Amino acid sequence: MSAIEPDTEPDVEPNVDVAIIGAGIAGIGLGIRLRRRGDSSFVIFERASQPGGTWRDNTYPGVACDVPSHLYSYSFRPNPGWSRFFAPGAEIQSYLLASAAEEGLDANIRLNTDVTGARWDAGRSLWVLESSAGTVTARVLVLAAGRLSSPRYPAVPGIESFPGPAFHSSRWDHDVDLAGKRVAIVGSGASSIQIVPEVARVASHVSVLQRSAPWVIPRENPEYTAAERSLLERDPAELARLRASLFWRAEEAYAQRAAEPRALDAARTRALDHLHAQVADPALRERLTPNYEIGCKRVLISSDYYPAMGQPHVSLEASALAAVEGDTLVMANGARHEADVVIFATGFHAAEQPYAATIVGRDGVTLAEHWAHGMTAFASTAVSGFPNMFVINGPNAAVGHNSAIYMIEAQIDYILGALQYQRAEGVPVLAVTAEAERDYVDLVDGLSATTVWMTGRCDSWYLDPRSGRLTLIWPDFAFAFRELNGRFSAHAYEGVSRGIPSP
């Protein structure tokens, strides 16, 4: 059967042309681009009461971006008014809310609407979505739920029996007063290093429970002066030059991720110099020294984490959480830490997306089943066996050295090109071939084989735990992703020639 033609002639019109799941950066960005080109038959489903995605969810003290703010914004909606080099989380959320409102997306976003399942109806060549607000049919389905939307908690006995407040960093309980409390922070990743200094200001004691030490480099975060912001607002060309300069400076960091020896040495030296400059105690310094290659896990940016760790009321336990017994956290090394409050800075279900079990494609196969050995897609965007479906920020679409929004915009361009192709050519159904997907996966595996993510001797969330494949990160320059995947071509779809272009 060729899915470039409908399985049968549809006997009803879909409710909407495009259904988008998720009103975060990806969903808002696609919605803006659709409206700007005159498309109005789309709906963005959002289970929360407000758009914003990860920047709506993460409101913990000290939350901020680790990508320069002028890169971490839409190229088609530049913001000359960013307050700092690295924007605080609330400022990013305000930018996203303003973007949605000013671009007229309020009419297209369905808040407080949880999509509980989506099924491809081959007889009618459309997607049937079940949601908390009822059933909706759509010709095209776009999954824009993001990889940092489902919090992960450690699977240890007794975790639910902790008698005091216990919450995930992305579900911060602002009603809990941490002043004078014994606070245990589980995890030492990107959220934890922002949380620890803030909590240490008010808590009587902070226990940082570290499974593995992160690599940390200095964070220089100057404010943009009123004069600088005024110049960027008056001169869009200057703003574009600044963005381009930041982008290409960030691209230089890929050499280290590619495990180029001189780049690795320079990055490692910078991080170790930072550690030695800020941590005087040799015993503490040893526990804060990573035992894997820099870049294998996310490189963190902070100039106040190490000083916080050196305070007398902050203790570091270099061991994994093994159990919870009442108000005591028991570590794998046998250490015990009493706490009044537990904060889980333990990341997300990134490699195994929970929503995948609810998406049913051809022949009753779920996306979770298709991804049983790790997430895969052609062009990081189209999945074989799931016609007229696209995934943003999914398989190998993240980037470890540059802006996620740059990658998302490339995928948006691909999807808009696919929709335009369908309209221009009268093609109601696009189904990428399994062969094209396999070829793309082979390409990604080949590119990733010598990178620090695969050779750096660490256990990271970038890798799928079942297959060991690099399934989240794009293993090349960001500009190479856009060159390869930023423009739709029908060659990989059923009914046309096979193969993928060379990178």
Secondary structure as UniProt FT lines:
FT   TURN            3..4
FT   STRAND          16..21
FT   HELIX           25..36
FT   TURN            37..38
FT   STRAND          42..45
FT   HELIX           54..57
FT   TURN            61..62
FT   TURN            69..71
FT   TURN            75..76
FT   TURN            80..81
FT   HELIX           89..102
FT   TURN            103..104
FT   HELIX           105..107
FT   STRAND          109..110
FT   TURN            111..112
FT   STRAND          115..121
FT   TURN            122..125
FT   STRAND          126..131
FT   TURN            132..133
FT   STRAND          134..143
FT   TURN            157..158
FT   HELIX           159..161
FT   STRAND          166..168
FT   HELIX           169..171
FT   TURN            174..175
FT   TURN            179..180
FT   STRAND          182..186
FT   HELIX           190..200
FT   TURN            201..202
FT   STRAND          205..209
FT   STRAND          216..217
FT   HELIX           226..234
FT   HELIX           236..251
FT   TURN            252..253
FT   HELIX           254..257
FT   TURN            258..259
FT   HELIX           261..278
FT   HELIX           282..287
FT   TURN            294..295
FT   STRAND          300..301
FT   HELIX           305..309
FT   TURN            312..313
FT   STRAND          314..317
FT   STRAND          321..325
FT   TURN            326..327
FT   STRAND          328..331
FT   TURN            332..333
FT   STRAND          336..338
FT   STRAND          341..344
FT   HELIX           354..358
FT   STRAND          359..360
FT   HELIX           362..364
FT   HELIX           367..370
FT   TURN            371..373
FT   TURN            379..381
FT   TURN            384..385
FT   TURN            387..388
FT   STRAND          389..391
FT   TURN            395..396
FT   HELIX           404..425
FT   HELIX           434..448
FT   TURN            449..450
FT   HELIX           452..455
FT   TURN            461..462
FT   TURN            465..467
FT   HELIX           478..485
FT   HELIX           490..492
FT   TURN            494..495
//
